[in-house]
Amino acid sequence: MILADGLILATDGKRTLYLIEPDPSGFKPLASSELPAEAGTNSEGIAARIGGSTQSWAPIALADGKLLIRD
């Protein structure tokens, strides 16, 4: 997750990106979006052995006003 302009951008580690208002009283999502699925998945590959191809382990980044997400 990252903090940008006082808001948190975070993924659930699977296929959803959230824009979250920081609040010590609880989770306050302002918006969410489904991320695109991986194309051409090989079900016998390493992703299938470590939890499935829908999980995203890479950190997200914000650069020049663009959000970069990879898996």
N, C-alpha and C positions, 0 to 999 in steps of 0.2 A: 504494500500500500504506500501511497505518497500523499503528502499534504500540498495543496495548491490553492492559493487565494483563500485560505482559511477553511477549505473543504477537503475531505479525504476522498481519494480515488482508490478503489480496491476491487479485486476480483474475489470470487468465492473459491478460486482454485480450480474451477470447472469451466462453466460457460457464461457466467454472469458478471458484468462490470457494474459497480455501484458508485454513485456519488453520494457521500454521507456527510451530514452535518455533525461535527464533533459535539458530543453532549455526554457528560459524565453520568447522566441518569439512564442512558440506554441507547440502543441502536436506532438511529434516525435517518433512514435512507431518503434522499430527495428525488433520486431517479435511478433507474437501472436499465441495462441493455444486454441483450443476448449476443455473445460473441460468435463469429462464424465457426462452423465445424471444420475439422481437419479434412482435407480432401485426400482420397487415395490411401486410406489407412490400411496398413498391413497388420491384420489381427494377430499375427505370430511375432511381431516385432517387440522390441524392448518396452514400448509404451504399454502394451497389453500385459506384460509381466509385472510392471510396477504400479499398476492401479488403473490402467485404461488410457486410451488415447484422448479422452475428454479432459484430462487434468492438465493444468498449466502450472509449471514450476518456475518459469522465468520471471524475474522482476519486471514491473511495468516502469516506463520512463516517460517524462514529459520534456519535450525539446522544441523550442521555437513555436509554442502553441499547439503542438501535435502530440497526441498520446500514442506511444509505441507499445504494442503488446505482441508477444510471441510465445510460442509453446515449445 
